Amino acid sequence: MQNLDVQREETAWSSLSGDVFVPHNEAEYDRIVAVLDHLIDEVGEDETHPLASLMEVLSVLIERYEAEHVPELMAS
């Protein structure tokens, strides 16, 4: 098992936590969608880009919110 450098992770997370979070309301959902849209503009479809994994994480968080809070998507 890899040792976790908690201090390093805390420093890194503090700079990301404003953009990477679980959305709990529509305003947070809109904010995280805007972050993903910006990353899509920057990264495109380059799966080797260093931020491609971040895009995937944000997509999962967005899909989870939509599955729980957007009725018309749940009916599809």
C-alpha positions as CSV (number, residue, x, y, z in Angstrom):
1,M,0.0,0.0,0.0
2,Q,1.3,3.4,-0.9
3,N,2.1,5.8,1.9
4,L,-0.1,8.9,1.9
5,D,1.7,12.2,2.5
6,V,-1.3,13.9,4.2
7,Q,0.3,17.3,4.4
8,R,1.0,17.3,0.7
9,E,-2.5,16.0,-0.1
10,E,-4.0,18.7,2.2
11,T,-2.1,21.4,0.4
12,A,-3.2,20.1,-3.0
13,W,-6.8,19.6,-1.9
14,S,-7.1,23.1,-0.5
15,S,-6.4,24.5,-3.9
16,L,-8.8,22.1,-5.7
17,S,-11.7,21.9,-3.2
18,G,-13.4,25.0,-4.6
19,D,-13.7,23.3,-8.0
20,V,-14.0,19.6,-7.1
21,F,-16.8,18.7,-4.7
22,V,-20.0,16.7,-4.5
23,P,-22.8,19.1,-5.6
24,H,-25.8,19.2,-3.2
25,N,-27.9,21.9,-4.8
26,E,-28.6,23.5,-8.2
27,A,-26.1,26.3,-7.6
28,E,-23.3,23.9,-6.8
29,Y,-24.3,21.7,-9.8
30,D,-24.2,24.7,-12.1
31,R,-20.7,25.6,-10.7
32,I,-19.3,22.1,-11.2
33,V,-20.8,21.9,-14.7
34,A,-19.1,25.2,-15.6
35,V,-15.7,23.8,-14.3
36,L,-16.2,20.7,-16.5
37,D,-17.1,22.8,-19.5
38,H,-13.9,24.8,-19.0
39,L,-11.8,21.7,-18.8
40,I,-13.5,20.2,-21.9
41,D,-12.5,23.4,-23.8
42,E,-8.9,23.1,-22.6
43,V,-8.4,19.3,-22.8
44,G,-10.8,18.3,-25.6
45,E,-10.7,14.5,-26.2
46,D,-7.1,14.0,-25.3
47,E,-7.3,11.1,-22.9
48,T,-3.5,11.4,-22.2
49,H,-3.9,15.0,-21.0
50,P,-2.9,15.4,-17.3
51,L,-6.4,16.7,-16.5
52,A,-8.4,14.0,-18.3
53,S,-8.8,12.0,-15.1
54,L,-10.2,15.1,-13.3
55,M,-12.7,15.5,-16.1
56,E,-13.8,11.9,-15.5
57,V,-14.2,12.5,-11.8
58,L,-16.3,15.7,-12.4
59,S,-18.4,13.8,-14.9
60,V,-19.2,11.1,-12.3
61,L,-20.2,13.7,-9.7
62,I,-22.4,15.5,-12.3
63,E,-24.1,12.2,-13.4
64,R,-24.7,11.3,-9.7
65,Y,-26.4,14.6,-9.0
66,E,-28.5,14.4,-12.2
67,A,-29.6,10.8,-11.4
68,E,-30.8,12.0,-7.9
69,H,-32.2,15.4,-8.7
70,V,-33.2,15.8,-12.4
71,P,-36.5,13.9,-12.9
72,E,-36.7,14.1,-16.7
73,L,-33.3,12.4,-16.9
74,M,-34.4,9.6,-14.6
75,A,-37.3,8.8,-16.8
76,S,-35.1,8.4,-19.9
